[in-house]
């Protein structure tokens, strides 16, 4: 099972999937991208980022494939 943690004060120390969320578009909607915590954050791809519900499902799937147990959702800065 993969746990989804929303906006933690500190990120977990173990390897995990990070979901970066931002608002964009008209009307504004939450979109995002994900990456593995110990790999490079390439900052997403702007208009090609996924809807929030879709990116979380894909991040959970990637976590299962990589044997990770945690997805951390944060706001992009």
N, C-alpha and C positions, 0 to 999 in steps of 0.2 A: 504494500500500500504506500502511496506517495502522499505526504502531508503538504498542504499549501499554507504558507505563513504569510500574512498580510502586513506590510509595513513594520517590520521588526525594528526595535531600537538599535540592535546590533545584529549583524549577519552571523549565522552559525559558523563554527570553526571547521566543520566537516565539508567536504566537496558537495556541492548542490547546484541546482539550476536557478539562475537569476532571471526574473521577468522584469523588464523595464517598461513602465506604462507612461503614456503621455496623452494629452488631448489634442486632436487636430480635426480639420475638416469643417464643413458647413452642412448640417448642424454639427457642432462639436461632439466628438465621440471618443471614448477611450480606446486607444490602439497600443500596440506594443510589440516587443521582440524578446527573444531569450537567448541565453548563452550559459555555458558551464562556468562556474565561479572561478576556477583556476585557469581559464583560457581568456583570450583577448576579447574585450567588449568593443565590437566594431560599430556601435552606436546605431544599429538598425538601418533601415532603408527608407525613411520618410514615408511617402505616400503608399509604399508597398508593405508597411508594417501591418500586422494582423489585428482584427477586432479582439478585444480583451478576452472574451469567452473562448475564442478559437486559439489564441496564443497560450492560454493557461492549459487547455486540453493537450496541445502539441508539446508544451513543456513537460507536462506530466508523463506523456508517452515517451519523450526523450529520456526523462529520469528513469523510467522503468527499463528502457533499453540499455542504459548505462549502469544499472544497478544502484541508482541513487534513491534516497528516501525522502528528499525534501526539495520543494520549489518555494523560492522566496520572491514575493511580489513587492517591488519598490517603485516610487515615482522617478522618472528620468529627470535629471537636472540639467 
